[in-house]
Amino acid sequence: MRNLKFKFLLPVAAFMLAIAAAFASQDYGKEETALVQGYIYQNGVCVPHGKCDLTSNATCTDNTGRIVFGKNGPTTCSLPLFMNWQP
């Protein structure tokens, strides 16, 4: 009787451990943060200036406090970008 329980419970325990490991290894909630080219206005022209992402809530500013925008057309840069500015 004891051997029969062992033969039944060992595969069930291994299966349950495999299921738990599969759920533990999932990366739910981790989103990719792709950096996009940022631009600043200088003399009325959009000048490339570092990179920002699109996932935060805080406005993207460079290390001097200037707001960094994304380009939303060939000549206009007024698309709001968000923090994580990188040179």
NORZI-V170100 format. One record per residue. N is the residue number from 1. RES is the residue in three letters. PSI is psi in whole degrees, 0 to 359 (NA if undefined). Layout:
n:N res:RES psi:PSI
n:N res:RES psi:PSI
//
This chain:
n:1 res:MET psi:319
n:2 res:ARG psi:321
n:3 res:ASN psi:325
n:4 res:LEU psi:319
n:5 res:LYS psi:318
n:6 res:PHE psi:318
n:7 res:LYS psi:332
n:8 res:PHE psi:317
n:9 res:LEU psi:328
n:10 res:LEU psi:312
n:11 res:PRO psi:325
n:12 res:VAL psi:318
n:13 res:ALA psi:320
n:14 res:ALA psi:320
n:15 res:PHE psi:317
n:16 res:MET psi:323
n:17 res:LEU psi:321
n:18 res:ALA psi:321
n:19 res:ILE psi:315
n:20 res:ALA psi:320
n:21 res:ALA psi:324
n:22 res:ALA psi:318
n:23 res:PHE psi:325
n:24 res:ALA psi:334
n:25 res:SER psi:358
n:26 res:GLN psi:149
n:27 res:ASP psi:56
n:28 res:TYR psi:140
n:29 res:GLY psi:352
n:30 res:LYS psi:116
n:31 res:GLU psi:151
n:32 res:GLU psi:138
n:33 res:THR psi:94
n:34 res:ALA psi:129
n:35 res:LEU psi:139
n:36 res:VAL psi:156
n:37 res:GLN psi:132
n:38 res:GLY psi:154
n:39 res:TYR psi:150
n:40 res:ILE psi:158
n:41 res:TYR psi:126
n:42 res:GLN psi:114
n:43 res:ASN psi:39
n:44 res:GLY psi:9
n:45 res:VAL psi:144
n:46 res:CYS psi:120
n:47 res:VAL psi:130
n:48 res:PRO psi:136
n:49 res:HIS psi:85
n:50 res:GLY psi:189
n:51 res:LYS psi:149
n:52 res:CYS psi:171
n:53 res:ASP psi:181
n:54 res:LEU psi:17
n:55 res:THR psi:346
n:56 res:SER psi:181
n:57 res:ASN psi:343
n:58 res:ALA psi:138
n:59 res:THR psi:141
n:60 res:CYS psi:123
n:61 res:THR psi:151
n:62 res:ASP psi:186
n:63 res:ASN psi:353
n:64 res:THR psi:359
n:65 res:GLY psi:359
n:66 res:ARG psi:141
n:67 res:ILE psi:134
n:68 res:VAL psi:130
n:69 res:PHE psi:167
n:70 res:GLY psi:157
n:71 res:LYS psi:130
n:72 res:ASN psi:29
n:73 res:GLY psi:179
n:74 res:PRO psi:331
n:75 res:THR psi:351
n:76 res:THR psi:139
n:77 res:CYS psi:93
n:78 res:SER psi:10
n:79 res:LEU psi:123
n:80 res:PRO psi:133
n:81 res:LEU psi:168
n:82 res:PHE psi:176
n:83 res:MET psi:181
n:84 res:ASN psi:45
n:85 res:TRP psi:137
n:86 res:GLN psi:137
n:87 res:PRO psi:NA
//
